[in-house]
Amino acid sequence: MILASALSYTYPVGVRPALRDITLSISTGELVLITGPTAAGKTTLCYALSGILHHEFGGTESGFLSLKNRPIADYAGVAELNQHVSIVFDDADAQLIFTSVEEELASGLETRMDSKEEIEMRVREVMDLCGISHLKERPPYALSGGQKQRVALAAALAMDTDVIILDEPTSELDVLATTRIIEILHDLKQKGKTIIIVDHSLEGYRNVADRVVVMGEGMIKKEGTFDLLFPEKQGSMKALYDDPDLQPHNPKNRTSIVTINNLVKRYGEIEALRGVSLKFYEGEFIAILGENGSGKTTLVKHLNGLLRPDSGKITVKLLDAGTAPVMDLVKETGLVFQNPDTMLFADSVRDEILFGLENIGTENPDLTISEVLSMVSLSGKETIYPRHLSRGERQRLAVACILAMKPEIIILDEPTTGLDEKESDRMMELMLTLQKTGHTIIMVTHNMRIAEMYADRIIAMENGRVIGDYHNLKRMAS
């Protein structure tokens, strides 16, 4: 189905190859899992195998690549390739452009199906398959990160192509949704689809993947069956409520920095938050856990004025977050979005950080830029175009943009999405350092390992409500 031989590629402004001498054969009906550390070249390989690199990116390419026994170069462009290959990018926001989920799925079918009834039937089938039927009239921008990811996957599946390429398809999904997606992929494989998956979370694919390809530095480092490469079972998320290291939260005599009283937030007829009441305290490291759509991101967006309450009250350092100007709130509360690319728009790393500093009138911005880049280990990259950084580097740049503003409260929405374990721990160690210097850290995450290792307080949410608030004794004892 797909054959690459001695394939190498360098981006148009790249200083070194992103892919180096890739030789890989993928047969019809195979499910191949591609993994490796951040910046290993996994996403670039997805772009190559889909034909996007050759037909859209430009750059320098050598070697050979074919799809269905036909050289990639012989296809008339991405439009023709899309008849055979569907790709879901690691950034779901980049793919969702229509006003409703239903329209998002139907749009790609209009050039493939003549009958409106046939399109509607296909859309219903795929929505049911991915568990998103209840979202059909919702605008994609109003969905949680995990819900967007499922919609992007559904849009790809609706096209019914022979090859499906998925870049980090479970990175923003909770355990139940991840299990369901892997079941869907297994069924598609059984029907003869060729499936290529990039993922850092491996264990769920053990009995599904035919082969695992491990990449590093743009090269294939190892290749083999799952059991051969990973004979030991990978860690899985522990049951939150059965963990003896988690005990009910007791703040004792600590000073509150955020007070939330009976917070309610609605999106149309959807009640995303239902009477949430919480206090956050100075110097805490808090992890907020919950399934997709439980209200985690909606909650934290109220702390810097991105969202305003429909009812209830939020106080952030004596500021009424329901009415205070956003510029006043962001001086106290910095939010790093779950997708760093939604924050990055400038032409260089320096300009990215400078934008926020100019808004608050910082004196000697160059000194501040130098300091924060050193903190996030990006010194020397001031002139680089942000989109040419790796996912982990872009995540750290987004943190640097917030740190430059010197807020006391730092909020991280899914900060380890798309990062390998080493890069995830690097990000968390930075947060621990900031906590020790007096910052309050609030982190939304699906990653139970990260929460248990680094947070001293864990809050569980479900259906817009807080259902658990715990001291993490394991973290507090370390």
N, C-alpha and C positions, 0 to 999 in steps of 0.2 A: 504493500500500500504506500509506504513512505521509505525512501532510501536517501541517506546522506553519506557522502564519501569525501573525506578530507576537507570538510566545509569549515571555512574561517570567515570571520566578518568583523569589520571595524566600523563604528558609527561615524557619520560625516565629520564630527569634530572630536572624535575619540583619539586618545594618544596611544592606546594599546588595544589589541583585538579583544572584543567581547566574547567571541567564539574562536576556538583554536583547534583545528584539525579534527572536527567532529565526524566520526564514522558511526552510523546508526541505521539499523534496518528495523522497521515496524510492520508487522504482518496484519492483514485484514482480521478483525475480530480480537486483536490484542488489547489489553489494558496495561499501559506502561506508566509507572509512577516515576517522576523525576524529582529528585531531592538534592539537598546540598546547602551549604551556608549562604548567608546573604551575600549578594554580588557575585555569585558563582557563575552566572550566565544563564540561569534557568528560564527567565522570562524572555531573554533574547532568543533562546532556542525555540520557544513557543512561537515567537514572531516569525522566525525563519521557517519552521515547519508549516505554518499557515500561509506562507508566501508574502506576508506583509512586508518583511524586510526588503525583499527583492523589488517589489512593485511600488512601495510607498516611501521607504526610509532613505533610499540611496545608500551612500557609504561605499566601503570597499569590500568586495566579496570574492572569494575564490573557492574552488572545489566544485562538487556536484550535488544537486538536490532535485529529487523528482517526487511527484505525487501521482499515484495510479499509473505508473510506468510512463509518465510524461514529464519532461523537465519543467520545473517551476517557471523558468523564463519563457516557456512556450505558451503559458496561459495568457489570456488577453488582459489580465489585471485582476484586482481583488474581486470585482463583480463576478467574474467567471469562477474564481476560486471559491467564492461563497456558495456556489452550487454544490460543492463537495466538502467544504470544511467550515465548521462553526467554531468560534473561539470566544471564551469568556475571560475577559481581562481581570487582573487583580484589583482594578479600580472599577467597581460596578457603576459608580456615578458617571464615568466616561461613556457608558453605553446606554444609559437611560435618559431619553430625551423627550418622551411624549407626555401627555397630560394625565394619562391613567395607565394602570398596569395592563388592563385589557387591550388598550390601544398599542401599548408597547409590544405585546406579543403578536397582535394582528398585523402590524405594519410590515414585518418582513415576509409575511405570507401572501401579500397582495400581488406580488409578481410571480407567485408560484401556483396559486390556486385561482380558478376562474369563478367559483361559486362563493358567494357571501356566506351561505349556509355551511359550506365545507370549512371555510376559515373559522367561523364561530364554533363549530364542533371541535376543530383541532385546538383552538385556544382553550376551550373548556377542559379538554382531555389533559392538556399540559398543566393547566392551573391545578386541577385535581391531583395530578401526579406529584407536583412539587409542593402541595399543601398551601397554595396561595389564593384559592378561590375567594376567600373572604376579603381579599385585598383588591379585587378586580377594578373597583371604581376609585381607588385611592391614587393620588398623584405620587409618582416615585420619590419626589423630593421629601415627602412627608413620612417616608418609611424609615425604619431602623436600618442600621448597616447590614444586619443579617437578612432582613426582609428584602433589601435591595439585591443582595447577593443571590437569593433564591429567584427573584424576578429575572435577573440577568441570565441565570442558568435556564430558566423556563423559556426565555426568548430564544436561546441557542437550541434547546431541544425541540422547539416548535418547528425549526427549519428542517429537521429530519435528515441531516447530512450524514454521509458515510463516516466522516472523521469529526470527532469532537475534542477540542483542546481546552482544558480548564486550568487557569492559572490561579492557584490558591482558592479553590472553590469553597473551602470550609473555614477559612481564616476568621470570619466574623460570625460563625454559627455556633449555637450551643450544642450540647452533646446529643440531644434528641434529633435536632435538625441535621447534624452531621451524619448520624447513623442512617437517617432516611435518605439523604443524598447519596451515600455510598450504596445503599440498597438499589436505588434507581440506576446508578451507573452499572452495577452488577447485572441488572436486568437488560440494560442496553447492550452490554457486552454479549450476553447470551443470545441477543437478536442479531449479532454479527457486526455491531458498530465497533469502529476502531477508536479507542479512547486514550488520550494522553493527558496526564494530570501532573501539575506541579503542586507540591504540598510539603510543609514542614511537619505537620501532624501525620504520623505514619501508621500507627497501630491499627486503625480501622480498616486499612487496605490489605492487611496480612493475607486474608483468604480470598481477596478479589484481584489483586495485581498479578499479572503473569510475570512481570519483570520489574526490577527497580534499577534506575540509572542514577548514580551519584555523581554530581558535578562539583567542580572546584576550579577557580581561576579560568573559567571559560572552556574547560576541558572535561571530558568524561573520565572520571577517576576510577570508578568501579561500575560493574554491571553484572546482574545476576538475579536469582529468585529472591523473594522477600526473606524466606527462612535462611538462605545462605548468607545474605548480607547482614541480617538482623536476627540472629538466632534467639536472642533474649527478648522477651516481651517488653515493649515500651511502656512507660508509666501511663496510667490512666487517671482520670479525675476521681478523687475520693468523694464519697457521699458526704455532703456538707453537714447534714444534721446528725450524723453518727460519729463525727470527729470529736474525740475527747479533749483535743487541744483548743476547741472553740467553746467558750463559756459566755453567758449573757453579758452584754456590755455594761460596765459600771464606771461612769466618768469621775466619780468621787468629787473632788473640789476643783476641777479644771475649769479654765476660762473658755467660754464658747466664743467662736469666731464667726460662725454661721448658725442662724436659728431659722428653722422652717416650721411653720404652723399651718396644718390642715391645707396643704397645697393641692389644688385641683387644676388640671390642664386638659383641655379638649382640642382635638383636631376634628372639626365638624361634629359628627355625632359620636365619634370615638373618644372615650374618656381615657386618656393616656396616663394620667396620675389621679389617684382617688384618695384625697385626704391624707397626704404624706406629711408626717411630723418627725423632724430629726434635729439634732444639734451636732455640729462639728466643732472640735476643740483645737486650740492652738497646738501646733507641732505634731498632730496626728498623721499617720500614714493609713489612709482608709481605702479599702477595696470594695467596690459595689458590684455584686454578682447578680445574675439573673438570665433567664432565657431571652431570646430575641423578642423584642416588642414588649418587654416587661416594664419599660419606662426609665431605664437607667440614664440614657443619653438625654432624654427629655428633662429629667431631674436636674442634671448638672448644667444644662444650658440656661437654666433660670438664675444661676449664680453670677453670671456676667451680663445679663440683660438681653441675651440672644432670644430668649423667650420670656414672656411676662405672664404671671398667674391669671387664670380666669377667676379664681377665688383663693383665699388664704393669703398668707404673708411670709416673705423671706427677708431676713435682715442679714446683711454682709458687712461686718465691721461698722455697725451703726448706720449703714446706708440701707434704705428701703429698696430692695432689688426690683420691686414692682414698678417704681416710679423714677428712680435715680437715673441720670444720664448714663448711657453705656460707657462713655469715656471715663467717668468716675469709677464705674464698676471694674473696668479692665485694668485700672491702676492697682486694684486690690486682688483681682482674680484673673488669672491667665488660663485659657483653655486651649489645649493641644488636641485638634480633631483626630478622629480615628483614621482618617485618610489624610496624610500630610500634604498630598497634592492639592487639596482644596484650599490650603493656606499659602501655597507657593505660587508666585506670579511674576516675580522680578527677573531680570536678566543675569543676575549674579548673586552669589551667597551674601556678599556684603550689602547689596541693595535690598535684599530680602529683609535683613535685620534693621537696616537704616530706616525703612518705611515706618515702622512702629515708633522708633526713637524720635523721628521728626514730628510725629503726631503728638507726642507728649512733651516736646521741646527739651530733650536731653542735652546737657552741656557735654562737650568732648565726646561725641558719639563714636569716634574711631577707637578710643580707649575701651569703651563699653563693648564694642563689636569684638575687639581682640580678646577681651576677658571671657565673653560667653562662648566664643569659638574654641578657646582653650578648654573651657569646662566640658564641652561636648565632643572634644577630640576632633575638631574640624579645622584647626589652625593650618594655614597655608592654602586653603581652598576658597579664599575670598572671591576670586575672579571666576570661579567655575559656574556654569549655568546649572541651576538647582536640579533640573530634570535629568541631568547627566550623572547625578549622584546615585548611589545604590539606595534601596528602600530604607535600610537602616540609617544611612547617612541623611536621607531626607527627613526621617523621623527625628533625628537628633538636631537637624537644622530648624525644624518646626519648634522644638523645645528651646533652642537658642533664641528664636524670635520672641518667645514668651519671657525667657529669663532676662532678656535685655530690658524689658519693661519693669523689672524688679517687683512683681506682685508677691504678696505674702502667701496667697493661696494659689497652688498650681494644680490644675485639673487635667488629667490624661484620659482621653476616651479611646479605649482599646489600644494602648501604646505598643503592644507586642505583635499586632496583626502583621503577618507577612514576614516576621523576623525569625531567624533560627534561634536556638536556645542560647547560644553564646551572645548574640546581639541583644536578645531580650534581657539577659542578666546584666549586660553592660548598661542598658537603659535604666534598669532598676537600681543598680549601684549608684548611678548618678542621682536618682531620686532619693536614695538613702542619705547621700551626701548633702543634698539640699534640705532634707528633713533635719539633719543635725545642725544646720545653720539657721534653723528657726522657721522654715517654710512648712506650711500644712499641705500635704499631698493627698489628693482625692483621685482615685483611679477606677475607671469603669473597665471591667475585663471579663472574659470568659475563661481565662487561664487559671485554674485552681492552683496549679503548682506555683505560679507567680504570686498569687494572693497569699498562699500559706507561707511562702518563703520571706515575703517582704512587707506585707501589711500587718499592722498591729491591731487593726479593727476591720471586721468583715461584715458588710451589710448585704442581706439577700432581698431581692425584689421579685415580685410575681404579679402580673396583671395590674400594674400601676400602683401596687401597695408594697410597703416594707413588711416582710414576713419573718425577718430575723436580724438581730443586731448583736454581734459577738466580739469579745476580746479574743485575739489570737494568742493563746498562751505560748505556743511554739515560738512565735516571732518575738514576743516580749521577754522570753527567757534567754534569747540569743544575745 
